[in-house]
Amino acid sequence: MQIMAIAARCECRDSNDTSSFLVQIDSSDRFSGKDQPNVRGRILSESGQMIQGLLDEPTLMLFASCTLDGELTTRKSSRSSVPWPCVLDITVYGPLDIFDEIGSWLQEYDVYLQDPQVCHLDVRYCNPHRMSSDDVDSCPLLSEIVSQISGLIHLDDITERPDLLEILSSRINLEESQQPTAVRTVLKR
């Protein structure tokens, strides 16, 4: 189960060319690079209480990644350690006995779990926000879900789209169609 796009700010001194990397959630408002000691960041306050609740539950395992927003070239040209906007994705693993409870608790924060993109632990994939998770015994392994997602076709964004108002204000005259007999009325005196 994955919580996606938690707003944060990240300082990356001497970072390599990757714009996405693993992080460790240190507290409700701080994180640091898992394999990169020069990375540290701050989680924006609107998600702090929810993250603290996740950290307080001892039966949960959290895996987090950070994706930097903005242009990599702009970031590399700057030598100072300016905080950059980023988003955190947190994958949550836990026991089945708190399955429904965690789903309801996250809904109170208007957070709905998404399918994870990476398989950290190959366990049964049960997501309380998915209808297919109603029968826990028939849930597939997480590796199967991740391979299905990665096998999907990646669609590219269309960079230039026609203006919708321009399409509607076309100069082409449309031919008038005949009135259907079911709608036609007979005029009487």
C-alpha positions in Angstrom: 0.0 0.0 0.0 1.5 3.3 -1.0 0.8 6.9 0.2 1.8 9.1 -2.7 2.9 12.7 -3.2 3.4 14.0 0.3 4.7 17.6 -0.1 8.2 18.3 1.3 11.4 20.3 0.9 14.8 18.7 0.4 18.4 19.8 0.7 20.8 17.9 -1.5 24.5 18.8 -1.2 26.7 17.3 -3.9 23.8 15.0 -5.1 24.3 12.7 -8.0 22.2 12.9 -11.1 19.2 11.0 -9.7 16.0 13.0 -9.0 14.5 10.1 -7.0 16.1 8.3 -4.1 15.3 6.3 -0.9 14.9 8.2 2.3 14.4 7.4 6.0 11.5 9.0 7.8 13.2 10.4 11.0 10.2 12.1 12.6 6.8 13.6 11.6 8.5 16.6 10.0 12.0 15.3 9.0 13.6 12.8 6.7 17.2 12.0 5.6 18.8 10.1 2.7 19.0 6.3 3.3 22.2 5.8 1.2 23.1 9.5 0.8 24.1 11.2 4.1 24.2 14.6 2.3 20.4 14.5 1.8 18.0 15.8 4.4 14.6 17.3 4.2 11.5 18.7 5.9 8.0 17.3 5.5 5.3 20.1 5.3 3.1 20.4 8.3 -0.2 19.3 6.8 1.0 15.7 6.7 2.9 15.7 10.0 0.2 14.3 12.2 -0.6 11.4 9.8 3.1 10.5 9.5 3.5 10.6 13.3 0.6 8.1 13.6 2.3 5.8 11.1 5.6 6.1 13.0 3.9 5.4 16.4 2.4 2.1 15.2 5.2 -0.4 16.0 3.8 -3.2 13.7 4.1 -1.1 10.6 7.2 -1.0 8.3 7.6 2.1 6.2 9.7 2.5 3.0 10.0 6.0 1.6 11.3 7.6 -1.5 11.8 11.2 -2.4 11.4 12.7 -5.9 12.7 16.2 -6.5 10.5 18.7 -8.3 12.1 21.1 -10.8 14.8 20.9 -13.4 17.9 18.9 -12.6 20.1 21.4 -14.6 18.9 24.3 -12.4 19.7 22.3 -9.3 23.2 21.4 -10.4 24.1 24.9 -11.3 23.3 26.1 -7.8 26.2 25.5 -5.3 24.3 26.4 -2.2 22.2 24.0 -0.2 18.8 25.6 -1.0 15.8 23.5 -0.1 14.1 22.1 -3.2 10.4 21.2 -3.5 9.9 17.4 -3.5 7.3 14.7 -2.9 7.6 11.7 -0.7 6.0 8.3 -1.5 5.6 6.0 1.5 5.0 2.3 1.1 3.3 0.8 4.2 3.6 -2.8 5.2 1.7 -4.2 8.2 -0.1 -7.2 9.7 -3.6 -8.2 8.5 -5.2 -7.7 11.9 -5.0 -3.9 11.5 -5.9 -4.0 7.8 -9.4 -2.3 8.1 -8.3 0.0 10.9 -5.4 1.5 8.9 -7.7 2.0 5.9 -10.3 3.8 8.0 -7.7 5.9 9.8 -6.1 7.1 6.6 -9.5 8.0 5.1 -9.9 10.4 8.0 -6.9 12.3 6.5 -8.4 12.0 3.0 -5.5 9.7 2.0 -6.2 6.7 -0.2 -3.6 4.0 -0.6 -2.3 3.4 -4.2 -0.7 0.4 -5.7 3.1 0.5 -5.0 5.5 0.9 -7.8 8.4 -1.0 -6.1 8.4 -4.4 -4.2 10.4 -4.0 -1.0 8.9 -7.2 0.6 7.2 -10.0 -1.5 4.1 -10.4 0.7 0.4 -10.8 -0.1 -0.9 -7.4 -1.4 -3.9 -6.3 0.6 -5.1 -2.7 0.2 -8.1 -1.7 2.2 -8.9 0.9 -0.4 -9.2 -1.7 -3.2 -12.3 -3.8 -3.7 -10.1 -6.8 -4.8 -8.7 -7.0 -1.3 -12.0 -8.1 0.2 -11.0 -11.8 0.2 -7.5 -11.7 1.8 -6.8 -15.4 0.9 -7.1 -14.6 -2.8 -4.8 -11.5 -2.8 -1.8 -11.8 -5.2 1.8 -11.3 -4.2 3.1 -7.8 -4.3 5.7 -8.8 -6.9 2.8 -9.8 -9.3 1.1 -6.4 -8.8 4.3 -4.5 -9.4 5.1 -6.5 -12.6 1.6 -5.8 -13.9 2.0 -2.1 -13.4 5.4 -2.0 -15.0 4.1 -4.0 -17.9 1.4 -1.4 -18.7 2.0 0.9 -21.7 3.5 4.2 -20.7 1.6 7.0 -22.4 3.4 10.2 -23.3 1.9 13.6 -22.8 0.8 15.5 -25.8 2.7 18.7 -25.8 0.6 20.8 -28.1 -3.1 20.5 -28.1 -5.6 22.5 -30.3 -7.6 25.2 -28.6 -11.1 23.9 -27.9 -12.8 27.2 -28.6 -11.0 27.3 -31.9 -12.4 23.9 -32.8 -15.9 25.0 -31.9 -15.8 28.3 -33.9 -15.1 26.6 -37.2 -16.0 28.4 -40.4 -17.3 25.2 -42.0 -21.1 25.3 -42.6 -22.8 22.1 -41.6 -25.6 20.7 -43.8 -29.0 20.8 -42.2 -30.4 17.3 -41.6 -34.0 16.2 -42.3 -36.3 16.1 -39.4 -37.1 12.6 -38.1 -40.6 11.3 -38.8 -41.1 10.5 -35.1 -40.6 14.2 -34.2 -42.5 15.7 -37.1 -45.9 17.2 -36.2 -48.9 17.8 -38.4 -50.2 21.4 -38.3 -53.9 21.8 -38.1 -56.2 24.8 -38.5 
